[in-house]
Amino acid sequence: MIHKAAKPTIYSFLRYVGPGLLVTVGFIDPGNWASNVAAGAQYGYSLLWMVSLSTLMLILLQHNAAHLGIATGLCLSEAAHRYLPRWLSRIVLFSAVLAAISTAMAEILGAAIALHMLFHIPLSVGASLTTLLVFFLLVTNGYRRIEWLVMGFVSLIGLSFLVEILLVPVDWNKALVAWVTPAISEDSMPIVMSVLGAVVMPHNLFLHSEVIQSRKWNLEDEVVIARQLDYEFLDTLASMLIGWAINSAMILLAAATFFQAGVPVTDLEQAERLLRPIAGDWAAWVFALALLFAGLASSVTAGMAGGSIYAGMFGKEYDTKNSQTLLGCGITLLGALVVIFCLSDPFKGLIYSQMLLSIQLPITILLQICLTSSSRVMGSHANGRLELFAISIVAMGVIALNIMLLFS
């Protein structure tokens, strides 16, 4: 929803940029890598449309979640605690904590896989080192410093994939058609759902509202709020399009190499090894390095989301100086590490983690619709009919895809 109360300027908008990119790194995490590499290696370019559809859904949902933070000064979990019956809010937020753990598992595991590719560090050691580093970054860095850190990682990941795409022979005609042409075969449903869960991620909706509300724009007058809503929409749109480009590049890379060569891919380390004879040592090295950047950055955002959701269960804001936030970050990261130690197949663990996210996602979307459409919560900024219709269509689409997954 674009307001006309205050016209954005380029300079003031650039000073605002940050929350959208912080969220973007969450959906270019190692779980996405596994889902997208599997999609490209098994089905070529044909599932690119799912990245386009998921990104459109994501723009609507992330904008709506940020809208809540700007208008109320509450994040999604705080609003659930305040406005839902206590028993219901605890159930909803507990499921969201589990989703954050599932996310963190994929992200820490991805960084550990990258460390093994680059330096031959055992997965268990790499996962433990990643967890310690991420927890240290969360405890010692404020929002703005983490935003700049993550923006740097996003830039490096984007540049890495730009190099990768230049090194492989992409069939751009097929890609252009596949981006806008839906196609689902019966056996592709788990991969379709993992791509959806990898792009539209529940913890990111909580995280976006948290980062936005931390700036306390709800305390300003209506002109300032309207201007921030303008900036937020532009920040979200630009950031999600960057994420769409990087996710698409993963599928393009896999389709142009593994699918074209008729080589099945069963794990990310295998993908890195197979790239060497197909696209050269340089491409394989860049692939591993970009995976490390993605794993570290997205682990930070997963920890932040887990801390925010857990603190919100007690009506608290995300603040690493309070015990609820620290406990939430610790539960998210350590829970993920325990799951990693129990995995027998890391690549399947990455895929199934994304499927679990898509199953929890309808709960978070319905919570968001309930809160942002309520004048009791949002006042004059509650969703209008058009916004409510658009978000409801997204919710029904996600639920329908989940039902298709169960039957498949």
C-alpha positions in Angstrom: 0.0 0.0 0.0 1.7 3.2 -1.2 0.8 6.5 0.6 1.1 9.9 -0.9 1.5 11.9 2.2 5.2 12.3 1.8 7.2 11.8 -1.4 10.3 9.7 -0.9 13.7 11.0 -2.1 16.6 8.8 -3.3 18.9 10.1 -0.6 16.5 9.6 2.3 15.5 6.2 0.9 19.1 5.0 0.8 19.5 6.0 4.5 16.5 3.7 5.2 17.6 0.6 3.3 18.4 -2.3 5.5 15.4 -4.3 6.9 14.5 -5.7 3.5 18.0 -7.0 2.8 18.2 -8.4 6.3 15.2 -10.5 5.4 16.4 -11.3 1.9 19.4 -13.2 3.2 17.0 -15.5 5.0 15.7 -16.9 1.7 19.0 -17.3 0.0 20.2 -19.7 2.7 21.7 -23.2 2.3 18.2 -24.7 2.4 17.4 -22.7 -0.7 20.6 -23.9 -2.3 19.6 -27.6 -1.7 16.0 -27.0 -3.0 17.1 -25.0 -6.0 20.0 -27.3 -7.0 17.7 -30.2 -6.7 15.0 -28.4 -8.8 17.5 -27.4 -11.5 19.4 -30.8 -11.6 16.2 -32.9 -11.8 13.8 -30.7 -13.8 16.0 -28.3 -15.7 14.5 -24.8 -16.1 10.9 -26.0 -15.7 10.5 -25.0 -12.0 11.8 -21.4 -12.4 8.1 -20.3 -12.3 8.0 -21.4 -8.6 10.7 -18.9 -7.7 8.6 -16.1 -9.5 5.4 -17.1 -7.8 7.0 -17.5 -4.4 8.7 -14.1 -4.7 5.3 -12.4 -5.5 3.8 -14.0 -2.5 6.8 -12.9 -0.4 6.5 -9.3 -1.5 2.9 -9.1 -0.3 3.5 -10.9 2.9 6.7 -9.2 3.9 5.2 -5.7 3.2 2.2 -6.6 5.3 4.4 -7.8 8.2 6.5 -4.7 8.1 3.3 -2.6 7.9 2.3 -4.1 11.3 5.7 -3.0 12.8 5.5 0.5 11.5 1.9 1.1 12.5 1.8 -0.5 15.9 5.4 -0.6 17.2 4.9 -4.3 17.8 6.5 -7.3 16.1 4.3 -10.2 15.0 5.1 -12.3 18.1 4.4 -9.3 20.5 1.1 -8.6 18.8 0.1 -12.2 19.0 0.9 -12.2 22.7 -1.1 -9.0 23.3 -4.2 -9.6 21.1 -4.7 -13.4 21.0 -5.9 -15.7 23.9 -2.8 -16.7 25.8 -3.2 -20.5 25.1 -3.6 -19.8 21.3 -0.7 -17.4 21.1 1.6 -19.9 22.9 0.7 -22.7 20.4 1.2 -20.5 17.4 4.5 -19.0 18.6 5.8 -22.4 19.7 5.2 -23.7 16.2 7.1 -20.6 14.9 10.0 -21.4 17.2 10.2 -24.9 15.7 10.2 -23.3 12.2 13.1 -21.1 13.3 15.0 -24.1 14.6 14.4 -25.9 11.3 15.6 -22.9 9.4 18.7 -22.5 11.6 19.5 -26.2 11.1 19.6 -25.7 7.3 21.7 -22.6 7.6 24.3 -23.8 10.1 24.6 -27.1 8.2 25.1 -25.2 4.9 28.0 -23.2 6.4 29.5 -26.4 7.8 29.3 -28.1 4.4 31.0 -25.1 2.9 33.8 -25.2 5.5 34.2 -28.9 4.7 34.4 -28.1 0.9 37.0 -25.3 1.4 39.1 -26.5 4.3 38.1 -30.2 4.9 36.8 -29.4 8.4 34.5 -32.2 9.6 30.8 -31.3 9.5 30.2 -31.6 13.3 33.2 -29.3 14.0 32.2 -26.8 11.3 28.6 -26.7 12.6 29.8 -26.1 16.2 32.2 -23.3 15.1 29.4 -21.7 13.0 27.0 -21.9 16.0 29.5 -20.2 18.3 30.4 -17.5 15.8 26.7 -16.7 15.1 25.8 -16.5 18.8 28.8 -14.2 19.4 27.7 -11.9 16.5 24.1 -11.8 17.9 25.2 -11.0 21.4 27.8 -8.3 20.5 26.1 -6.5 17.5 23.2 -4.1 17.3 20.6 -4.0 14.6 22.4 -1.5 12.4 25.8 -3.2 12.5 24.1 -6.6 11.7 22.2 -5.0 8.8 25.5 -3.7 7.3 27.2 -7.1 7.9 24.3 -8.9 6.2 24.2 -6.4 3.3 27.9 -7.1 2.7 27.2 -10.9 2.6 24.3 -10.4 0.2 26.5 -8.4 -2.1 29.2 -11.1 -2.0 26.7 -13.9 -2.7 25.2 -11.9 -5.6 28.6 -11.3 -7.1 29.5 -15.0 -6.7 26.4 -16.1 -8.7 27.0 -13.4 -11.3 30.4 -15.0 -11.9 28.9 -18.5 -11.9 26.3 -17.6 -14.5 29.0 -16.1 -16.8 30.9 -19.4 -16.5 28.1 -21.7 -17.7 26.1 -21.9 -20.9 22.5 -20.9 -19.8 19.7 -21.4 -22.3 18.0 -18.0 -21.8 15.1 -18.7 -24.2 14.0 -21.7 -22.1 14.6 -19.8 -18.9 12.4 -16.8 -20.0 9.5 -19.2 -20.8 10.0 -21.2 -17.5 9.9 -18.1 -15.3 6.2 -17.4 -16.3 4.9 -20.9 -17.2 3.7 -23.1 -14.4 4.5 -26.8 -14.8 4.1 -29.5 -12.1 4.7 -33.2 -12.6 3.5 -35.7 -10.0 6.9 -36.6 -8.8 8.1 -32.9 -8.6 5.7 -31.9 -5.8 8.1 -32.4 -2.9 10.7 -30.2 -4.7 8.0 -27.6 -5.6 7.0 -27.4 -1.9 10.7 -27.2 -0.8 11.2 -24.3 -3.2 8.1 -22.6 -1.7 9.2 -23.2 1.8 12.7 -22.0 1.0 11.5 -18.6 -0.4 8.4 -17.8 1.7 9.8 -18.5 5.2 7.8 -18.1 8.4 10.7 -16.8 10.5 11.3 -14.0 8.0 7.8 -12.6 8.6 8.5 -12.4 12.3 12.0 -11.0 11.7 10.8 -8.2 9.3 8.2 -6.9 11.7 10.7 -7.0 14.5 13.4 -5.1 12.7 10.9 -2.5 11.6 9.2 -2.0 15.0 12.6 -1.5 16.6 12.8 1.9 14.9 9.7 3.1 16.8 8.1 5.0 13.9 4.6 4.4 15.4 5.6 7.1 17.9 5.9 9.7 15.1 3.0 11.7 13.5 1.0 10.4 10.5 3.2 12.2 7.9 6.3 10.4 9.2 4.5 7.0 9.3 3.2 7.5 5.8 6.8 8.3 4.5 8.2 5.2 6.3 5.5 3.0 4.7 6.6 4.4 1.3 10.2 3.6 2.0 9.4 0.2 3.4 7.5 -0.9 0.3 10.4 0.2 -1.9 12.9 -1.5 0.3 10.9 -4.7 0.4 10.3 -4.7 -3.4 14.0 -4.1 -4.3 15.3 -6.6 -1.7 12.9 -9.3 -2.8 13.8 -8.9 -6.4 17.5 -9.3 -5.5 16.5 -12.5 -3.7 14.5 -13.6 -6.8 17.5 -13.1 -9.0 19.9 -15.1 -6.7 17.4 -18.0 -6.2 16.8 -18.1 -10.0 20.6 -18.1 -10.6 20.9 -21.3 -8.4 18.4 -23.1 -10.6 19.9 -21.7 -13.8 23.4 -23.0 -12.7 22.1 -26.5 -11.9 20.0 -26.7 -15.1 22.8 -25.5 -17.3 25.3 -28.0 -15.8 23.9 -31.0 -14.0 20.6 -31.4 -15.9 22.2 -30.7 -19.2 24.9 -33.4 -18.4 22.2 -35.8 -17.1 23.9 -36.0 -13.7 21.7 -36.4 -10.6 22.7 -34.4 -7.5 22.2 -35.8 -4.1 24.2 -33.4 -1.9 25.8 -29.9 -2.1 29.3 -31.3 -1.8 28.6 -33.5 -4.8 27.4 -30.4 -6.6 30.7 -28.7 -5.9 32.7 -31.7 -7.1 30.6 -32.1 -10.2 31.1 -28.4 -11.1 34.8 -28.9 -11.5 34.9 -31.0 -14.7 31.8 -29.2 -16.1 32.6 -25.5 -15.4 36.1 -25.6 -14.0 37.8 -25.3 -10.6 37.1 -21.6 -10.3 33.3 -22.2 -10.6 33.5 -24.9 -7.9 35.5 -22.6 -5.5 33.1 -19.7 -6.0 30.2 -22.0 -5.3 31.6 -23.2 -2.0 32.6 -19.6 -0.9 29.2 -18.2 -1.7 27.6 -21.1 0.3 29.7 -20.2 3.3 28.6 -16.5 3.1 25.0 -17.6 2.8 25.2 -20.0 5.7 26.8 -17.5 8.1 24.5 -14.5 7.2 21.3 -16.5 7.2 22.2 -18.2 10.5 22.4 -14.8 12.1 18.9 -13.9 10.8 17.5 -17.2 12.0 18.9 -16.7 15.4 17.5 -13.2 15.5 14.1 -14.5 14.5 14.1 -17.2 17.1 15.1 -14.7 19.8 12.3 -12.4 18.7 9.6 -15.0 18.6 10.6 -16.5 22.0 10.8 -13.0 23.6 7.4 -12.1 22.1 5.8 -15.1 23.8 6.4 -13.2 27.0 5.5 -9.8 25.6 9.1 -8.7 25.4 10.9 -6.9 22.5 14.0 -8.5 20.9 16.9 -7.2 23.0 20.0 -9.3 23.7 20.3 -7.7 27.1 17.2 -9.5 28.3 17.1 -13.2 29.3 14.1 -14.1 27.1 15.9 -13.0 23.9 19.1 -14.7 24.8 17.3 -17.9 25.7 15.3 -17.8 22.4 18.5 -17.3 20.4 20.2 -20.1 22.3 17.2 -22.5 21.9 17.1 -21.8 18.1 20.8 -22.3 17.5 21.5 -25.2 19.9 18.3 -26.9 18.9 19.5 -26.7 15.3 22.9 -28.0 16.2 21.4 -31.1 18.0 19.3 -31.9 14.9 22.5 -31.6 12.7 24.3 -34.2 14.9 21.4 -36.6 14.5 21.2 -36.3 10.7 22.3 -39.3 8.6 21.8 -37.5 5.2 22.6 -33.8 5.3 21.2 -33.0 1.8 17.9 -34.6 2.5 17.8 -32.8 5.9 18.2 -29.5 4.0 15.3 -30.4 1.6 12.9 -31.6 4.3 13.7 -28.6 6.5 12.3 -26.4 3.7 9.2 -28.7 3.4 8.6 -28.3 7.1 8.7 -24.5 6.8 6.0 -24.6 4.1 3.8 -26.7 6.4 4.1 -24.2 9.2 3.7 -21.2 6.9 -0.1 -21.2 6.7 -0.3 -20.8 10.5 1.9 -17.7 10.4 0.1 -16.2 7.4 -3.3 -16.7 9.0 -1.9 -15.1 12.2 -0.7 -12.1 10.2 -4.0 -11.7 8.3 -5.9 -11.8 11.6 -3.7 -9.1 13.2 -3.2 -6.7 10.2 -6.8 -6.7 9.2 -8.0 -5.8 12.7 -8.7 -2.1 13.4 -8.3 -2.9 17.1 -4.7 -3.7 16.4 -3.8 -1.5 13.4 -6.2 1.4 13.9 -6.6 3.4 10.6 -3.8 1.3 9.1 -5.7 -1.9 9.0 -5.8 -3.8 5.7 -8.3 -2.5 3.2 -10.5 -4.9 1.1 -8.0 -5.1 -1.7 -5.0 -5.9 0.6 -7.1 -8.4 2.5 -8.2 -10.1 -0.7 -4.6 -10.3 -2.0 -3.1 -11.7 1.2 -6.1 -14.2 1.5 -5.4 -15.4 -2.0 -1.8 -16.1 -1.0 -2.9 -17.9 2.1 -5.3 -20.1 0.1 -2.6 -20.8 -2.5 -0.1 -21.9 0.2 -2.7 -24.1 1.9 -3.7 -25.7 -1.4 -0.1 -26.5 -2.2 0.4 -28.1 1.2 -2.7 -30.3 0.6 -1.3 -31.3 -2.7 2.0 -32.2 -1.0 0.2 -34.4 1.6 -1.7 -36.3 -1.2 1.5 -36.7 -3.3 
